[in-house]
């Protein structure tokens, strides 16, 4: 059975399952019909063989016995050696006693036939003649002559003196077997005609059996698809005590275990998110106080001894880093809790990128290639976060020049805007490309240049937050090696305008 091509996503699983069930139903019906057909054909062949053998056996036994008795009775009054007239009279007498059969008598060179118009040479074979000449009892042979079946019986005539000496007289009878052939053919036709209802009955029984077997299988398949789609409460009814009932029971037990594990994992995940959010929230107040103290110390650092000044600057930098980490953790917690919402409006993306670079003092350190009049419905603050993280990573881990390119293009699936951030540093180490967007992942120290900026240095959450913000807009961020060296991060967003809606 040919499988149909899968359709649209969401329709294909249902359609594919229908094909599988239908295929199994067809295979069951075919198996039942083939078995029934083989059984019927085998029974017909055996019945035909046995019936044909019985009919022919009865016909030949009757013919041989009648012929033997009639020859013995007529030969008792027959004088040897005969002449042609007496030999013809002998064949006529034998033929009268055994019905519509052709009788042939031979004595040395004399031959007499009960039916002078009958042709006997093709029906009395050389083998039969030899068997009669050398034997002392009746023998028979079935022959085909001109496409018709015949039974030829031959017997030698012996003297009735107790020694059973051969008299030299040989007698043959030719019996027509067409009636027996027609009887066996009629039997074969009747049995053959019975094959059709047997096969139809087998097909009906196969459909009923297939429905009985496939109904619980179909229900189990439906429950499995629902479970795979996320409905962990999907169950199947357990009926009976057969293997299908055991399968349904096992499925329900598996679904129960999976639902319990999912509930436990969701509970643990919720606790973990809540813990991170609570810790981050509780840290904000003491961090605010620490930040004020660190700011005062940094402002007076020039008036302190060298060691104290260095310590004050270190405390200020680490306090700022800790504050950024707390903010990043709270942002990630909001993404995990799915409480983040876009504050979207139609925005000039080129102006947004320029403003983000200027705010952090990166205008002179970055070479911008921004297409003008690229407007889209986005959350300006979140686009600023993405630009800050990508450009900050390029400045901190790469090497100049850093290029920022903004452009829009129409593709097969719609209009898209891309923002490429490329550096000329050592590039990503092996294996880092697959994990660069993982939370708290830090690339090899060979890419770290040790400069501080506003991008959240060292938290390991910057690229993860950037990717979440891109996905919130219906886009994504990819990373690849540069054409010569360095890394290239590409932000890709759908170019929506006012009235088109946002995700």
N, C-alpha and C positions, 0 to 999 in steps of 0.2 A: 504493500500500500504506500502510495506516495504521500510524503508529508507536505502539507501546505506551508508556504513561507510565513514566517511570523509577521504579525501586523504591528499596529502601533503599540507603544509601551503601555502596559496596563490591560490591553486586550489580548495580547499574545499568550500569556499563561493560561487563560481560560480556554482559548481556542486550541492550544496545544494539548491540554488535558482532554478536551472533547475528542480530539483525534486519537489520542492514546486509548481512551475507553472504547471508541468506535473500532479501532484496530483490534483490540482484544476481543470484542464481541464478534467481529468478522472471523478472527482466527478460531474462536470456539465453534462457531457455526460450521466453518469449513472442516474442522476436525471431526465434528459429529457426522456431517454429511459424508465425508470420506470414509470414516469407519463403517457407517451404515451401508454405503455403496460397496465397499470391499466385502462386507459380510453378506450382502444380498447377492453379489456376483459370485462369491465363493459358494454360497448355498445353492444358487441356481446351477452352477457348473457341476457340483456334486450330485444334485438331484437329477439333472439331465443325464449325467453319466450312468448313475445307478438305474434310472428308468429305462434308458436306451439298452443297457446291458440286460435288464430283466425282460424287456419286450423281445429283444433278439434271441435271448436264451430260450424263452418260452416257444418262440416261433421255430427255432431250429430243432429243439428237442421234439416238438410235435411232428415236425416234418421228417426227422430221422426215424422216429419210432413208427410213424405211419408207413413210411417208405419201406422200412425193414420188414414189417409185418406183411405188407402187401406183396412184396417181392417173394417172401417165403411161401405165402399162400399160393401164388400163381406158379412159382417154380416147381411146386410139388407135382404138377401135372404136365410139366414141360419136358419134352424129350430132347436129348443132346446126342448127336449134333443136329442143330436146327437148319431149316432152309430159310430163305428170305421171307416167305409167306408166314411161316410159323413164328419167326422172330418178330415180324410186324404185329401179328396177333398178340404176341406176348407183351409188347410195349403198350398196346391198346388196353389190354386187360389190367396191367399195372396202373396205367394212367386213370382208368375209370375208378379205381378204388382209392386214389389219393387226392382227388379233386383236380382243380385247374392247374396242373403242373405238366411240364414237358418231360416225357420219359424217353431216354435214349438207351438202346441195348446194343452191345457189341459182342460178336463171337467171331474171333479170328478176322477174316476179311469182310464179314457181313456186318452191316449197321442198319438199325431200324429206329425211326423217330415217330413218336406218337402223333406229332403235328408235322406233317410233311413240309409245311411252309416255314417252320421255325428254323432260325439259324443258330446252331449250337456250337460251332467251332470256337467262337470267341468267348463262350461262357464256360466250357469245360476245359480247364487248363491242363497243361502237361504234368504239373506237379500232382494234381488230383488223380489223373489217370495212373501215374506211377504208384501212388499210394494204394489205389484200388487193386492194381495188378499184383502188388507184393503183399497185400494185407489179406485178412480173412474176416473182416467186419466192416460195417458201414463207416464211412468217413465223410466229412462235409467241408465246404470252403465258401466263404462269402466273397463275392467278386463284384466289381463295377464294370458294367458293359454299356457303352454308349451313355454314360452318365447316370445310369439307373442301377440300384442295388439288387443283387440276386443271391439266393442260397442254392448251391449245387451239392447234392448228396450222391455219393457213389458207393456201391457195394458189390463184391464178387458173389456169384452163386456157387455154392458147394454141393457135392453129392450128399444125400442124407443117408449114408451108410455107416455113420459113426466115426469115420476117419476125417470127415470134413475136407475131402479132397476137392481141389478147384475143378470146376467144370469147364472153365474157359469163358464162361458167360459173365459179362460185366454190365451192370445196369446203373444208369445215372438219372436223377430227377432234378429238374431246374425249377425252383420256386421263386416267385416274384416277391420282393421285400418292400415294395413301394408303400404298401399300406402301413407297415410297421414304421417306415421312415416318416410318413405323414403323421402318424400318431405321436411319435417322439418329438417331431417339429412343433406340433400343436401344443404339446406339454411345455416345450421350451418357450414358445410364444406367450403362453399364459403365465408362466413364472416370470418371464422377462417383463410382462406388463405390470406385474406386481411390484417391480423394483421402484417405479415412479412414486406410488403412494408411500412406500417405505422410506424413500429418501425425503419426501416432503414431510412425513411425520418426524423423521430425525431432525430436519431443519427447525420444525416448530418446537420440538423438545429442546433443541440446542438454544433457541432464542429464550425459552423459559428458563433454562439453566443459566444462560449467560446473564439474564436479568437478575436472577437470584444471587449470582456471585458478584456481579458488577455493581449492584445497587449499594451495598455497604462499601465497596471500593471507591465508588464515586463520592459517597458521603465523606469517606476518609480523605480523599483527595481535596474536596472542598474545604474541609476543616484544616488540612495542612496548608493550603494556600492562604486561608484566613490567618493562620498562626504565623506564616512567613510575612504577611502584610502588617503584622503588629498586633493582631487581636489575640492576646494571650489567653483570653477566656473561652476560646473556641474548643468545643468538645464534640465527641461523637457518641451516639447511644450504643450501648453494649447489649446485644441480643444473642442468645444461644450460647453454646459451649464449644463451638468449632474453632478452627484456626483464625477465621476472620474476627471472631469475638475476642480471641487472645490478642490479635493485632490492634483492635480498637481499644482494648483495655490498656495495652502497652502505650499506645499513643496518648491516651488520657493521663496516664501516670507521668509520661514525659512532659506533657503540657503543664501538668501541675507543678512538677519540679522546676520547669523553665519559668513559670509564672512566679513561683516562690523566689527563685534566684533573682529574677528581674525586680521584684518588689524590694528585695533586700539591697540589691545594687542601687536602685533608685533612692532608697532611704539613705544609704551610705553616701551617695553622691550629693543628695540634698544637704546632709549634715556637713559634708566637706565644703560645699559652696557656702553654706551658712557660716561655718567656722572661719573661712577665709574672709568673708564679708565682715563678720563681727570683729575679727582681729584687725582688719584694715581700718574699720571705723573707729575702734578703740585707740588705734595708734595715731589717728589724725590730731587729736587734741594735744598729747604730749609732744608730737612732732612739730606742731605749730609753735609751741613754746620753745622747743630746742632750736627751731629755725630762727626765731627772733634772737635768742642768745647767741647762736652761731653767727648771725649777721652782725651783731654788735661787736663780737670778737674779731671778725674779719675786718670791720671798719677800723678797729684800733690796732690791727696787727702790726702796722708800721711803727707803732710806739712801744711794742713789746720786744723783749730779747729775741734773738734769732730762733732759738728752740721753741719758745712759747709762740712766736708768730707762725712758725711752720705747723705747730700743733693746732693753732686756731684755724688756719686755712684748711688743714686736713679735716678737722671736725666739721667745718662749714660745708666742704665738698661732700663728705660722707652723709651729712644730714640731708643735704639736697638730694643726693642719690637715693637715700632711704625714703624721702618724701615722694620721689617719682615712682619708686617701686610700689609704695602703698597705693598711689593713684592708679598704677597699672593693674594691681591686683583687684582693686575695686571695679575697674573697667571690665576685666576678664570675668569677674563674678556676675556683672550685669549681663554680659553676653551669655554665660552659662545658664543664668536664670531666665533668659529670653525676655528680659525687660527693656532691652535697648530699642529705641524707636528713632526713626529718621526725622529730623527737622529739615525737610527738603524744600528747596526753592530753586528757581532757575538762576543759574550762576555762570559768570564768565570764568571758565576754568583757567585761562591764561593769567588773569588778574589774581585768581586764588593762589596759583603756584608762585607768582612773583611776590605776593604779600607774605606767603609762608617763608620764602627764602630771605626776604628783607627783615622780617621779624627776628630771625635768628642770626642775622649778620652774615649770611652765606652768599650774598649777591656777587661779591668779588671772587669767591672761591669756586663758583659753579658757572659753567657755560650753558646758557639756556637757549633752546630752540623751540619757541612756543608759537604755535599757529594761533592767529588772532580769531576772534569771534567764534570760538568754540564754546557754545553755551549748552548747558544741560541741567536737568533737575537733580540736584545733589544736596547733601548736607555739607555745607562749607566747612564746618568745624571738623568733621570727620575726614574730609579730603585733606585738610591741613595736617591732621595727625598722620595720615598715610605718607604725605610728602615729607614731613619731618622725620619719620622713621626711616624711609628709604634713602633720602639724601644724607641724613645723619650717619647711617651705616656706611654709605659710600665714602664720606669724608673721614670717618673714624677708622675704617678697616681697609679702604682702598688707597689709591694714590692718584694725584692729579694728572690730567684734568678730569673733572667729573662733569658729565654731560647729562642734561635734563631735556628730554624731547617730548613735546606734547603735539599730538595730531589726531585728526578724526578721519574715518574712512567708512565707506559703505561696503558691507560684505554680504554674503549670501543669506545670512541669518539676521540681517539688520544693520543699523549704523552703530559703530563702536568708537570710543575714544580711548587712546592708549597714551600712557605716560611712561617713558623709559628713563631709567636712572642707571647710567653706566659709569664705571670707574676703570682705572688702569692699574689696579693693584695686583697682588699675586693671585687673585681669583679664589674661588672656594676650594677647600681641600677635598680630597676624595671622600665620598659618602656624605658630605655636608649638604649637597643640593636637596636630597630627599628629606632632610631633617631641619632645614634652615627655618621653617615656619613652626617647628615644634616649640611648645612653651618651655622656657628656661633652658633652651638649647643654646650653647655658645660654640662658635666655630673655633678652629685651631688658633692658638695664640699667634701664629705667624702672620695672621691678617690684622692683628690688633696694633694700632699705632699709638694708643695711649693718650689721645687728646680728649678733652671733655667737651660736651655740647649739650643741647637741650633735648636730645633724642632718647634719653633714658638709658645711658651707657651702663652696661653690665647687668641689666635686669633679666635679659633673655626673653622678654615678653614683647618687645617692640614689633618684630615682624609678625608675631602671632596676632597682636592687636590690629596691625595694618591689614592682615588678611581677613580678619573678622569684619572690619569696616568695609573692605571691598565686597565681601559676600553680602553684606547688608544692602549694598547698592545693586546687587545682582551681577557683580563682576568677580574678578579673581586677580591673583598676582602670581606671575611665573618668574622663575629665575633660570638663567643660562650663563654659560661662559661667553665672554666677549669675543669678537672676531679675532683679536690678537691676544689680549690678556685681560684680566680683570673680570668682574661679574656684572651682569645686566639684569636688573629687576624691572619687570614690565607689569604695570597696572592696566587692566583692561576693564572698561565700564561700558554698559549700554548707553548710547547717546539719547537719553529721553529729554523731551521738552515739555513745556507747560501743557497740561491737558492729557498727556500720555500716561500718567500714573507712575508710581514707584512701587518697588517690592518691599 
